[in-house]
Amino acid sequence: MLFTLNANQAMTLAVLLGGVEAECKGEIAVCGEALARAYNTGKPSLTLLCRGALDFGPFAKEELVVAVPYQDFLRLPQAMAKYATLSQAAIDH
């Protein structure tokens, strides 16, 4: 699954996933650096956008892409519920 996010959203997603790997060359960002890495390693992968994605894709210059393996994607609702519960408990005290 691909998420197009700003930096704050990417940080939140990284917390929910228990971490995100990043390695950027800026040449083949979405297809080679995000999707292929997530597929090959089975771990979420963050990348900056390459020139082609910025020029020809529907991306804004301040966006990042996080590729998330499907099994991790399926666990996101449970992780969000856990953190929502923790946040509400902190507000209540």
BAVEX-81018 format. One record per atom (N, C-alpha, C, CB): x, y, z; atom name. Coordinates in nm, 3 decimals, decimal comma, m for minus. Each point is the difference from the previous one (the first is absolute). Glycine has a CB too. Layout:
# BAVEX-81018
+---------+---------+---------+------+
:       u :       v :       w : site :
+---------+---------+---------+------+
:       X :       Y :       Z :   CA :
...
+---------+---------+---------+------+
END
This chain:
# BAVEX-81018
+---------+---------+---------+------+
:       u :       v :       w : site :
+---------+---------+---------+------+
:   0,085 :  m0,115 :   0,000 :    N :
:  m0,085 :   0,115 :   0,000 :   CA :
:   0,090 :   0,123 :   0,000 :    C :
:  m0,187 :  m0,124 :   0,122 :   CB :
:   0,149 :   0,223 :  m0,199 :    N :
:   0,076 :   0,125 :  m0,006 :   CA :
:  m0,075 :   0,111 :   0,071 :    C :
:   0,103 :  m0,072 :  m0,217 :   CB :
:  m0,033 :   0,144 :   0,300 :    N :
:  m0,054 :   0,117 :   0,067 :   CA :
:   0,078 :   0,122 :  m0,048 :    C :
:  m0,071 :  m0,136 :   0,203 :   CB :
:   0,000 :   0,239 :  m0,246 :    N :
:   0,062 :   0,128 :  m0,032 :   CA :
:  m0,029 :   0,092 :   0,117 :    C :
:  m0,026 :  m0,033 :  m0,253 :   CB :
:   0,132 :   0,079 :   0,320 :    N :
:  m0,015 :   0,068 :   0,128 :   CA :
:   0,090 :   0,123 :   0,010 :    C :
:  m0,058 :  m0,219 :   0,104 :   CB :
:   0,024 :   0,306 :  m0,010 :    N :
:   0,094 :   0,105 :   0,036 :   CA :
:   0,090 :  m0,055 :   0,110 :    C :
:  m0,165 :   0,187 :  m0,064 :   CB :
:   0,264 :  m0,111 :   0,106 :    N :
:   0,097 :  m0,051 :   0,098 :   CA :
:  m0,065 :  m0,038 :   0,133 :    C :
:   0,173 :   0,143 :  m0,108 :   CB :
:  m0,268 :  m0,065 :   0,156 :    N :
:  m0,066 :  m0,029 :   0,126 :   CA :
:  m0,081 :  m0,129 :  m0,009 :    C :
:  m0,009 :   0,246 :   0,050 :   CB :
:  m0,063 :  m0,263 :  m0,158 :    N :
:  m0,077 :  m0,123 :  m0,020 :   CA :
:   0,091 :  m0,122 :  m0,011 :    C :
:  m0,179 :   0,134 :  m0,114 :   CB :
:   0,292 :  m0,119 :   0,045 :    N :
:   0,095 :  m0,110 :  m0,013 :   CA :
:   0,056 :  m0,040 :   0,135 :    C :
:   0,058 :   0,079 :  m0,230 :   CB :
:  m0,031 :   0,019 :   0,317 :    N :
:   0,049 :  m0,030 :   0,134 :   CA :
:  m0,105 :  m0,077 :   0,080 :    C :
:   0,144 :   0,207 :  m0,006 :   CB :
:  m0,269 :  m0,166 :  m0,003 :    N :
:  m0,108 :  m0,070 :   0,069 :   CA :
:  m0,012 :  m0,143 :  m0,051 :    C :
:  m0,121 :   0,218 :   0,033 :   CB :
:   0,127 :  m0,237 :  m0,164 :    N :
:  m0,008 :  m0,134 :  m0,056 :   CA :
:   0,118 :  m0,085 :   0,046 :    C :
:  m0,121 :   0,092 :  m0,199 :   CB :
:   0,240 :  m0,034 :   0,206 :    N :
:   0,118 :  m0,073 :   0,049 :   CA :
:  m0,021 :  m0,047 :   0,143 :    C :
:   0,146 :   0,136 :  m0,152 :   CB :
:  m0,205 :  m0,053 :   0,236 :    N :
:  m0,028 :  m0,040 :   0,138 :   CA :
:  m0,098 :  m0,117 :   0,002 :    C :
:   0,040 :   0,236 :   0,080 :   CB :
:  m0,146 :  m0,226 :  m0,158 :    N :
:  m0,101 :  m0,106 :  m0,004 :   CA :
:   0,057 :  m0,133 :  m0,051 :    C :
:  m0,173 :   0,175 :  m0,037 :   CB :
:   0,269 :  m0,166 :  m0,054 :    N :
:   0,058 :  m0,121 :  m0,060 :   CA :
:   0,118 :  m0,054 :   0,080 :    C :
:  m0,075 :   0,083 :  m0,221 :   CB :
:   0,121 :  m0,008 :   0,320 :    N :
:   0,117 :  m0,044 :   0,075 :   CA :
:   0,130 :   0,029 :  m0,072 :    C :
:  m0,140 :  m0,175 :   0,102 :   CB :
:   0,136 :   0,268 :  m0,196 :    N :
:   0,120 :   0,040 :  m0,073 :   CA :
:  m0,018 :  m0,013 :  m0,150 :    C :
:   0,136 :  m0,071 :   0,194 :   CB :
:  m0,058 :   0,149 :  m0,266 :    N :
:  m0,001 :   0,001 :  m0,146 :   CA :
:   0,143 :   0,016 :  m0,047 :    C :
:  m0,235 :   0,098 :  m0,010 :   CB :
:   0,275 :  m0,178 :  m0,089 :    N :
:   0,134 :   0,013 :  m0,056 :   CA :
:   0,002 :   0,106 :  m0,108 :    C :
:   0,047 :  m0,240 :   0,052 :   CB :
:   0,066 :   0,308 :  m0,067 :    N :
:   0,013 :   0,101 :  m0,105 :   CA :
:   0,139 :  m0,005 :  m0,059 :    C :
:  m0,169 :   0,146 :   0,115 :   CB :
:   0,173 :  m0,142 :  m0,247 :    N :
:   0,126 :   0,011 :  m0,073 :   CA :
:  m0,035 :   0,066 :  m0,132 :    C :
:   0,105 :  m0,208 :   0,111 :   CB :
:  m0,050 :   0,323 :  m0,136 :    N :
:  m0,041 :   0,077 :  m0,117 :   CA :
:   0,117 :   0,039 :  m0,087 :    C :
:  m0,191 :   0,087 :   0,130 :   CB :
:   0,177 :  m0,117 :  m0,260 :    N :
:   0,095 :   0,048 :  m0,099 :   CA :
:  m0,067 :   0,104 :  m0,089 :    C :
:   0,122 :  m0,221 :   0,004 :   CB :
:  m0,255 :   0,221 :  m0,004 :    N :
:  m0,075 :   0,097 :  m0,077 :   CA :
:  m0,010 :  m0,031 :  m0,148 :    C :
:   0,070 :   0,163 :   0,164 :   CB :
:  m0,034 :  m0,283 :  m0,205 :    N :
:  m0,003 :  m0,035 :  m0,142 :   CA :
:  m0,125 :  m0,077 :  m0,039 :    C :
:   0,247 :  m0,003 :   0,003 :   CB :
:  m0,283 :  m0,093 :   0,077 :    N :
:  m0,116 :  m0,085 :  m0,028 :   CA :
:  m0,083 :  m0,014 :   0,128 :    C :
:   0,127 :  m0,127 :  m0,181 :   CB :
:  m0,162 :   0,237 :   0,237 :    N :
:  m0,053 :   0,008 :   0,135 :   CA :
:  m0,122 :  m0,086 :   0,028 :    C :
:   0,089 :   0,225 :   0,002 :   CB :
:  m0,199 :  m0,202 :  m0,070 :    N :
:  m0,123 :  m0,070 :   0,034 :   CA :
:   0,008 :  m0,147 :  m0,041 :    C :
:  m0,127 :   0,214 :  m0,027 :   CB :
:   0,165 :  m0,241 :  m0,096 :    N :
:  m0,002 :  m0,138 :  m0,048 :   CA :
:   0,117 :  m0,082 :   0,054 :    C :
:  m0,115 :   0,079 :  m0,204 :   CB :
:   0,234 :  m0,024 :   0,206 :    N :
:   0,116 :  m0,078 :   0,039 :   CA :
:   0,040 :   0,012 :   0,145 :    C :
:   0,074 :   0,026 :  m0,227 :   CB :
:  m0,088 :   0,092 :   0,282 :    N :
:   0,046 :   0,020 :   0,138 :   CA :
:  m0,108 :  m0,032 :   0,101 :    C :
:   0,156 :   0,174 :  m0,082 :   CB :
:  m0,280 :  m0,152 :   0,052 :    N :
:  m0,106 :  m0,025 :   0,097 :   CA :
:  m0,066 :  m0,136 :  m0,024 :    C :
:  m0,040 :   0,247 :   0,018 :   CB :
:  m0,023 :  m0,262 :  m0,132 :    N :
:  m0,075 :  m0,123 :  m0,026 :   CA :
:   0,088 :  m0,124 :  m0,001 :    C :
:  m0,160 :   0,134 :  m0,130 :   CB :
:   0,266 :  m0,132 :   0,053 :    N :
:   0,086 :  m0,118 :  m0,012 :   CA :
:   0,062 :  m0,036 :   0,135 :    C :
:   0,047 :   0,059 :  m0,239 :   CB :
:  m0,001 :   0,040 :   0,314 :    N :
:   0,062 :  m0,029 :   0,130 :   CA :
:  m0,100 :  m0,061 :   0,096 :    C :
:   0,161 :   0,188 :  m0,036 :   CB :
:  m0,281 :  m0,133 :   0,043 :    N :
:  m0,103 :  m0,055 :   0,089 :   CA :
:  m0,036 :  m0,142 :  m0,041 :    C :
:  m0,089 :   0,231 :   0,041 :   CB :
:   0,079 :  m0,254 :  m0,170 :    N :
:  m0,033 :  m0,134 :  m0,050 :   CA :
:   0,112 :  m0,099 :   0,030 :    C :
:  m0,139 :   0,104 :  m0,181 :   CB :
:   0,262 :  m0,065 :   0,155 :    N :
:   0,114 :  m0,090 :   0,017 :   CA :
:   0,037 :  m0,025 :   0,145 :    C :
:   0,083 :   0,080 :  m0,217 :   CB :
:  m0,100 :   0,020 :   0,303 :    N :
:   0,041 :  m0,016 :   0,140 :   CA :
:  m0,117 :  m0,035 :   0,092 :    C :
:   0,183 :   0,162 :  m0,043 :   CB :
:  m0,305 :  m0,133 :  m0,001 :    N :
:  m0,116 :  m0,022 :   0,086 :   CA :
:  m0,011 :   0,105 :   0,109 :    C :
:   0,017 :  m0,242 :  m0,046 :   CB :
:   0,055 :   0,355 :   0,030 :    N :
:  m0,002 :   0,107 :   0,100 :   CA :
:  m0,047 :   0,130 :  m0,064 :    C :
:   0,187 :  m0,112 :   0,127 :   CB :
:  m0,254 :   0,197 :  m0,050 :    N :
:  m0,042 :   0,130 :  m0,053 :   CA :
:   0,121 :   0,082 :  m0,044 :    C :
:  m0,201 :  m0,004 :   0,150 :   CB :
:   0,182 :   0,080 :  m0,257 :    N :
:   0,111 :   0,075 :  m0,058 :   CA :
:  m0,045 :   0,141 :  m0,036 :    C :
:   0,100 :  m0,212 :  m0,088 :   CB :
:  m0,023 :   0,311 :   0,128 :    N :
:  m0,028 :   0,140 :  m0,029 :   CA :
:   0,098 :   0,050 :  m0,106 :    C :
:  m0,089 :   0,037 :   0,234 :   CB :
:   0,040 :   0,046 :  m0,325 :    N :
:   0,089 :   0,060 :  m0,097 :   CA :
:  m0,043 :   0,143 :  m0,031 :    C :
:   0,046 :  m0,226 :  m0,097 :   CB :
:   0,050 :   0,305 :   0,056 :    N :
:  m0,028 :   0,131 :  m0,056 :   CA :
:  m0,039 :  m0,022 :  m0,146 :    C :
:   0,163 :   0,120 :   0,160 :   CB :
:  m0,222 :  m0,025 :  m0,220 :    N :
:  m0,045 :  m0,018 :  m0,138 :   CA :
:   0,110 :   0,033 :  m0,099 :    C :
:  m0,233 :   0,054 :   0,071 :   CB :
:   0,237 :  m0,129 :  m0,179 :    N :
:   0,098 :   0,027 :  m0,106 :   CA :
:  m0,052 :   0,111 :  m0,091 :    C :
:   0,082 :  m0,240 :   0,008 :   CB :
:   0,004 :   0,289 :  m0,093 :    N :
:  m0,037 :   0,110 :  m0,091 :   CA :
:  m0,117 :  m0,039 :  m0,089 :    C :
:   0,238 :   0,078 :   0,003 :   CB :
:  m0,239 :  m0,201 :  m0,054 :    N :
:  m0,109 :  m0,045 :  m0,086 :   CA :
:  m0,134 :  m0,001 :   0,070 :    C :
:   0,165 :  m0,136 :  m0,124 :   CB :
:  m0,167 :   0,088 :   0,249 :    N :
:  m0,125 :  m0,001 :   0,076 :   CA :
:  m0,050 :   0,141 :   0,025 :    C :
:   0,070 :  m0,214 :   0,108 :   CB :
:   0,022 :   0,304 :  m0,081 :    N :
:  m0,039 :   0,139 :   0,024 :   CA :
:  m0,048 :   0,069 :  m0,128 :    C :
:   0,165 :   0,009 :   0,187 :   CB :
:  m0,097 :  m0,036 :  m0,299 :    N :
:  m0,035 :   0,066 :  m0,126 :   CA :
:  m0,124 :  m0,060 :  m0,066 :    C :
:   0,240 :   0,053 :  m0,029 :   CB :
:  m0,256 :  m0,184 :   0,036 :    N :
:  m0,105 :  m0,066 :  m0,077 :   CA :
:  m0,107 :  m0,068 :   0,084 :    C :
:   0,168 :  m0,033 :  m0,174 :   CB :
:  m0,145 :   0,019 :   0,303 :    N :
:  m0,097 :  m0,065 :   0,088 :   CA :
:  m0,087 :   0,102 :   0,072 :    C :
:   0,157 :  m0,190 :   0,028 :   CB :
:  m0,249 :   0,139 :   0,049 :    N :
:  m0,093 :   0,089 :   0,072 :   CA :
:   0,053 :   0,042 :   0,137 :    C :
:  m0,187 :  m0,110 :  m0,121 :   CB :
:   0,318 :   0,123 :   0,134 :    N :
:   0,061 :   0,026 :   0,130 :   CA :
:   0,038 :   0,147 :   0,017 :    C :
:   0,085 :  m0,235 :   0,001 :   CB :
:  m0,094 :   0,282 :   0,123 :    N :
:   0,047 :   0,134 :   0,035 :   CA :
:   0,144 :  m0,010 :   0,050 :    C :
:  m0,237 :   0,076 :   0,058 :   CB :
:   0,313 :   0,031 :  m0,072 :    N :
:   0,142 :  m0,004 :   0,036 :   CA :
:   0,025 :  m0,027 :   0,147 :    C :
:   0,040 :   0,156 :  m0,184 :   CB :
:  m0,137 :  m0,128 :   0,271 :    N :
:   0,019 :  m0,023 :   0,144 :   CA :
:  m0,045 :  m0,139 :   0,045 :    C :
:  m0,029 :   0,244 :   0,034 :   CB :
:  m0,012 :  m0,329 :  m0,126 :    N :
:  m0,050 :  m0,132 :   0,037 :   CA :
:   0,110 :  m0,105 :   0,000 :    C :
:  m0,220 :   0,063 :  m0,094 :   CB :
:   0,195 :  m0,168 :   0,172 :    N :
:   0,085 :  m0,118 :   0,007 :   CA :
:  m0,087 :  m0,119 :  m0,035 :    C :
:   0,153 :   0,103 :   0,178 :   CB :
:  m0,090 :  m0,215 :  m0,210 :    N :
:  m0,075 :  m0,122 :  m0,026 :   CA :
:   0,048 :  m0,108 :   0,097 :    C :
:  m0,031 :   0,062 :  m0,246 :   CB :
:  m0,064 :  m0,131 :   0,307 :    N :
:   0,030 :  m0,115 :   0,085 :   CA :
:  m0,070 :  m0,120 :  m0,061 :    C :
:   0,026 :   0,144 :   0,210 :   CB :
:   0,050 :  m0,247 :  m0,241 :    N :
:  m0,055 :  m0,127 :  m0,048 :   CA :
:  m0,010 :  m0,093 :   0,121 :    C :
:   0,099 :   0,030 :  m0,235 :   CB :
:  m0,215 :  m0,089 :   0,251 :    N :
:  m0,026 :  m0,087 :   0,115 :   CA :
:  m0,042 :  m0,138 :  m0,049 :    C :
:  m0,068 :   0,199 :   0,142 :   CB :
:   0,138 :  m0,305 :  m0,101 :    N :
:  m0,043 :  m0,134 :  m0,038 :   CA :
:  m0,145 :  m0,026 :   0,046 :    C :
:   0,241 :  m0,081 :   0,013 :   CB :
:  m0,313 :   0,002 :  m0,088 :    N :
:  m0,142 :  m0,021 :   0,025 :   CA :
:  m0,028 :  m0,049 :   0,143 :    C :
:  m0,027 :  m0,050 :  m0,242 :   CB :
:   0,106 :  m0,040 :   0,293 :    N :
:  m0,024 :  m0,052 :   0,135 :   CA :
:   0,014 :   0,110 :   0,105 :    C :
:   0,083 :  m0,224 :  m0,074 :   CB :
:   0,011 :   0,316 :   0,056 :    N :
:   0,014 :   0,113 :   0,092 :   CA :
:  m0,119 :   0,095 :  m0,015 :    C :
:   0,252 :  m0,019 :  m0,011 :   CB :
:  m0,297 :   0,036 :  m0,113 :    N :
:  m0,117 :   0,084 :  m0,025 :   CA :
:  m0,122 :  m0,053 :   0,076 :    C :
:   0,092 :   0,061 :  m0,227 :   CB :
:  m0,109 :  m0,191 :   0,227 :    N :
:  m0,115 :  m0,060 :   0,070 :   CA :
:   0,006 :   0,021 :   0,150 :    C :
:  m0,012 :  m0,170 :  m0,181 :   CB :
:   0,130 :   0,191 :   0,236 :    N :
:   0,015 :   0,020 :   0,146 :   CA :
:  m0,017 :   0,146 :   0,042 :    C :
:   0,154 :  m0,195 :   0,003 :   CB :
:  m0,163 :   0,286 :  m0,098 :    N :
:  m0,010 :   0,143 :   0,034 :   CA :
:  m0,124 :   0,035 :   0,083 :    C :
:   0,122 :   0,047 :  m0,210 :   CB :
:  m0,241 :  m0,098 :   0,181 :    N :
:  m0,116 :   0,036 :   0,083 :   CA :
:   0,020 :  m0,036 :   0,148 :    C :
:  m0,145 :  m0,031 :  m0,200 :   CB :
:   0,202 :  m0,084 :   0,226 :    N :
:   0,027 :  m0,041 :   0,138 :   CA :
:   0,101 :   0,093 :   0,066 :    C :
:  m0,051 :  m0,239 :  m0,061 :   CB :
:   0,155 :   0,275 :  m0,011 :    N :
:   0,102 :   0,092 :   0,054 :   CA :
:  m0,061 :   0,137 :   0,026 :    C :
:   0,180 :  m0,125 :  m0,123 :   CB :
:  m0,265 :   0,172 :   0,033 :    N :
:  m0,064 :   0,131 :   0,019 :   CA :
:  m0,091 :  m0,003 :   0,123 :    C :
:   0,010 :   0,043 :  m0,248 :   CB :
:  m0,082 :  m0,151 :   0,267 :    N :
:  m0,089 :  m0,011 :   0,116 :   CA :
:   0,081 :  m0,001 :   0,129 :    C :
:  m0,167 :  m0,126 :  m0,138 :   CB :
:   0,280 :   0,057 :   0,138 :    N :
:   0,087 :  m0,004 :   0,118 :   CA :
:   0,049 :   0,139 :   0,037 :    C :
:   0,071 :  m0,233 :  m0,062 :   CB :
:  m0,021 :   0,308 :  m0,037 :    N :
:   0,051 :   0,133 :   0,028 :   CA :
:  m0,110 :   0,098 :   0,034 :    C :
:   0,188 :  m0,047 :  m0,152 :   CB :
:  m0,305 :   0,029 :   0,096 :    N :
:  m0,114 :   0,086 :   0,035 :   CA :
:  m0,038 :  m0,021 :   0,146 :    C :
:  m0,083 :  m0,007 :  m0,238 :   CB :
:   0,085 :  m0,118 :   0,282 :    N :
:  m0,030 :  m0,031 :   0,140 :   CA :
:   0,103 :   0,062 :   0,093 :    C :
:  m0,109 :  m0,214 :  m0,071 :   CB :
:   0,237 :   0,204 :   0,034 :    N :
:   0,106 :   0,059 :   0,082 :   CA :
:  m0,014 :   0,152 :   0,005 :    C :
:   0,153 :  m0,192 :  m0,060 :   CB :
:  m0,184 :   0,254 :  m0,053 :    N :
:  m0,017 :   0,144 :  m0,005 :   CA :
:  m0,117 :   0,045 :   0,086 :    C :
:   0,097 :   0,000 :  m0,230 :   CB :
:  m0,207 :  m0,072 :   0,224 :    N :
:  m0,118 :   0,036 :   0,080 :   CA :
:   0,030 :  m0,016 :   0,148 :    C :
:  m0,152 :  m0,071 :  m0,186 :   CB :
:   0,227 :  m0,033 :   0,224 :    N :
:   0,036 :  m0,019 :   0,141 :   CA :
:   0,087 :   0,115 :   0,049 :    C :
:  m0,013 :  m0,249 :  m0,031 :   CB :
:   0,103 :   0,300 :  m0,054 :    N :
:   0,084 :   0,114 :   0,040 :   CA :
:  m0,083 :   0,126 :   0,016 :    C :
:   0,195 :  m0,103 :  m0,120 :   CB :
:  m0,296 :   0,120 :   0,034 :    N :
:  m0,087 :   0,119 :   0,011 :   CA :
:  m0,085 :  m0,006 :   0,125 :    C :
:  m0,005 :   0,017 :  m0,249 :   CB :
:  m0,041 :  m0,136 :   0,284 :    N :
:  m0,088 :  m0,016 :   0,117 :   CA :
:   0,071 :   0,026 :   0,133 :    C :
:  m0,129 :  m0,166 :  m0,131 :   CB :
:   0,260 :   0,155 :   0,132 :    N :
:   0,075 :   0,020 :   0,127 :   CA :
:   0,045 :   0,139 :   0,020 :    C :
:   0,074 :  m0,230 :  m0,013 :   CB :
+---------+---------+---------+------+
END
